[in-house]
Amino acid sequence: MKYTTMKSMTKMMAIAMVAMAILFTSKAKAQTTEPNKWRLGVGVEGGIPTGDIKDFSNFDLGGTARLQYGAGKNLAITLTSGYYNFFAKSSSATIDGVTYTAKPKDQGLVPVKAGVKVFFNPNVYFGAEAGAGFETSYANNTKLLLSPGIGYATKSWDVGVRYENISGQGDNYGTVALRVAYGFGL
């Protein structure tokens, strides 16, 4: 029952973010990316797991590199990859007065995503990415990644918040994450 509620909340969050993006990007008018300009950003990400993995993990942490190409005055194309680690919770049980504690392996995920950033003022953007996530623990499955978010970027720094949906093979989980990155021109 609680998984159904979480799935409904996840879908509602994604719909709200897309609606917000359509509203703001329809009025895009600022020049924040230089056409034909390449950038590379290296970031640290921390998040709160959602969906099916919420009972397994309370926190995820990762690092990513994002290659960005300025395709227009307010549009950039991105390619992102890195590693996320969903830290497993410990669990314990008492049997015949003896407490046993177990901690499963953490779940790792290697994301490979392509996306866009649309700037709707000089520093604020809406981003959307889609791609594949390769699990590194347990069944080593490949998941579909869909990730809308918003952020604030300067010449050197990029701070963004996103919801990332991770689904496939009967699983549906995700993360609400904050990414702080340092970027530079190539």
N, C-alpha and C positions, 0 to 999 in steps of 0.2 A: 504494500500500500504506500509506504513512504517513498519508494522508488518511482511510482507513478506520479506522485506529487512533485518530486524533484525534477522529473522529466518535463512536466508541465511548466514548472518555474523556469527551467533552462530554455525551453522553447519561447516562453514569453519574454525572457531577457533578450534573446537573439532577435526576436521580432521588434522589440522596442529599440534596440541599437540600430537595426537596419532602417527603421522609420526615422530615427533621429538623423542618421547619415543622409538620407534622401532629403530631409528638410534643410539641413545645413549645406549640403553640397550643391543644391539647386541655386544657392546664392553665392557660390564660390567666386571670388573676385581678386584675391590677393596673389601677388607673385612671391612665392616662397621657395621654389626650386628653380634652378637654372637649367634650361634645356641642354641636353647632352652632357650633363654633369654627373660623374660617378662619385659615390660616397661609400664608405664602409663604416659600420658601427659595430662595436663589441659591447655586449650587455650582460647584466646579471638580472635574473628573474626570480621572483618569489611568488608563490600562489597558495590559494586555499582550494583544495580538491572539492569537486561536486559530483553528484550522480553516484553511480555504482561503486566508485573507489573511495567515497567518503568514509565508509566503515573501515577501510583498510589503512587510510592515511589522513593525517590532519594538516600536512604541509608538503609543498613541493618547492624545490629549488633547482635552478639551472643556469646555464650560460648559453648565449647565442651570438652568432655573427650575422649581420644583415648587410647585404650588398644592395645599394639603391641607385637607380638611374633616373635622373630628372628628365621626364618625357615631355614636359610642358611647363607652362607658367605656374600651375598649381597642382601638378600631377607627377607622382613618382611611382616607378615600378620597383618592387622589392623581391628579393630572394633571401630566405632566412633558413638557417640550420643551426643545430647545436645539440644540447642534451638537457633533459629534464629528469629529475629524480624525485619520485613520490616516496617519501619516507614511511616505512611500514610501522604501524602501531604494535606495541607489545600487548600480549593478552595473557591472562593467567586464570588458572582454575585450581580449586582446592579439592583434592581427593583423599579421603581418609585422614583428614587433618594435615595433609602435606600440600603446600602451594607450589604449583608448577608454573613457570613463566616461559613463554615462547615468543620469539620475534621472527616473523617471516622475512624473506628477502625483500628489499626495496624493489619497487617497479621502476625501471628506467625506460625512457622514450627518446628516440632520436627523431626530431621533426625536420621535414624538408617541405618548405612552403613557398609558394609564389603569391604575390599580392600587389596591392596598390595603396598609395597614400594620397588622399585628396585634401589639400589645404584650403580652409575656408576663412582664414585670416593669416597674417604673416607668420605665425608660429603654431597655430592650432590645426590639427588634422584629424580626419577620420581614416582609419586603416581597415583593410579587409584582406585576409589571407586564406588560402586553401591549399591542401597538400596531403602528404602521407606522414604517418608517425610509425616508426619501427620500434616495437617493444623489445627490450633487451633482457627481460626476465620471464620466467614461466613459459608460456606457449610461443613466445617470439612472434606474435601476430603483427600484421600491418593494419593500421587504423586510418580512417578518414579524419582529417583535421579541418575544421572550419573555425575561423577566428576573427570576429569583428572587434574593433577597439577604437579608442580615442587617445590622442597624445599631444604633447607640447614639445617642439623641437627648436633648438637654436643652432648656431653654426657648429657647436661642438657637442651639445648634449641633446638627448632624446629621452623623454620620460613618457611612458604610455601605460594605459590600463586596458585590459582586454578580457573577454571571455573566450576560452578555447574549448570547443566541443571535440571530443575524441570518441569515435564510434566505429563499431565493426565487430564481427564474430559474436554477436549477441550482447556486447558490452556497450554501455553509453555512459561515459564519464567526462569530466572536464576539469577546468581550473579557472578561477578568477585570479588574474595575475597582474603584477606590477613589474615593468621592465625599465631599468635605468641603464642607459648606454652612452658611451663616449664615441663620437663619430668624427671622421676626417675625410677630406677630399682625396681622390686618387689621381 
